[in-house]
Amino acid sequence: MSTTFEDITQDVLSREDIVRYIKDSPGELGIETRERVEAYLEELRTTQRYSIYRTLKHPLYPILRKIERYGENLSTVKTATRAGRVIYASNHRSHIDYLIEPLALDDNGIRPPIIAAGINLFGGPLGLLHRHVTGAIPIRRNTKDPVYLITLKAYVAELLHRHDLFFYPEGGRSYSGELKGPKTGFLKAALQGKHPNVVIVPTAVSYDLVLEDHVLAHQGIKRRQRPFRHELAEMVRYAVGYKSRVYVTFGQPITTDSIDPDSRRAVLNLAHTIMNEIGNLYKVLPTALIATAMRPSISKRNLQNNANMLIDTLGSAGANMGVSNGEEAIELAVEALESRGIVVVERGHFRVRDRNVLKYYARSLEHLLKPQSSRKN
């Protein structure tokens, strides 16, 4: 028997923490609080029609055909989903992640999760897709409204009875290219549901080329929330001639039974553990490797030597390598970087053409090049 939104609403409103919170708001304030909880529940409302989502591969073909997707360690995920509920936690590189990562699961017959996405993505046609087909939750990332936070916590807890979940601990895409520190709000909400047999599966997504690389790199940091229609227009612009591979790599499940969801330190430590695992899973692809090995102007021989030294360093650290030697890295990366106007090849020398975008790719490997002792646990 399928569960309706009305069922979830009633279950949320019947939860002890929600009942107590409304009851503790006296008189008319209590009525107002209940109305606000109901309004936030309506905002969070999502429906997953995954059979329809599968058919969307066809209208989305113009962008999906530009991206070859590869899933890694999928047998681990299949085992985890058979045993209980799964919360996927992934780094966030591109708006394309929302399409690619669920498809990596669907391609292999793994049940679809509900995705937590920024509320800015819920305007226009994409918002309808998220809300009524893929089943995404619109999240207000920076609000401190206690009514919203307790409603979100309760809604996530009830969803977890019915669905697997997928979220981005960084809170948004990395504008600098580096792996960001975690935010704990959604993770804490999921843990406070105290469901048995829930595991967290660290997930890493890595592209040869990120579709909106120029947009992100030149902005550098996220200064303000921009309308998604503006970002979409820029993505369409940079989609001309775009072609990439993407690797979605799943890690070993992390159990949550021993985590106290009411302990800020325990949740934060878990979040750092998750991000460390994501960092270790991150696929080292030729573009990032060459971006790290590049100099303002360098010969092919020196570039190859630099790349080989990096490969040795990363391999010794146990990185998830997607390239085996410097010659292969140059062959696979330079044409792609040149097509995006990031590097240029002149008379046997490689020169940097767009330093900001090159650094954006190089920073994606910084966490792997730090001494193990300096990484946060």
Helices and strands as residue ranges (DSSP letters): H 5-14, H 16-23, H 27-44, H 50-55, H 61-64, E 67-72, H 74-83, E 85-90, H 97-106, E 114-118, G 119-122, H 124-132, E 136-139, H 146-162, E 165-167, H 185-191, E 198-207, H 213-219, H 228-238, E 244-250, E 254-255, H 264-281, E 283-284, H 286-293, E 297-299, H 300-316, E 320-321, H 326-339, E 343-346, E 349-352, H 355-363, H 366-369, G 372-374
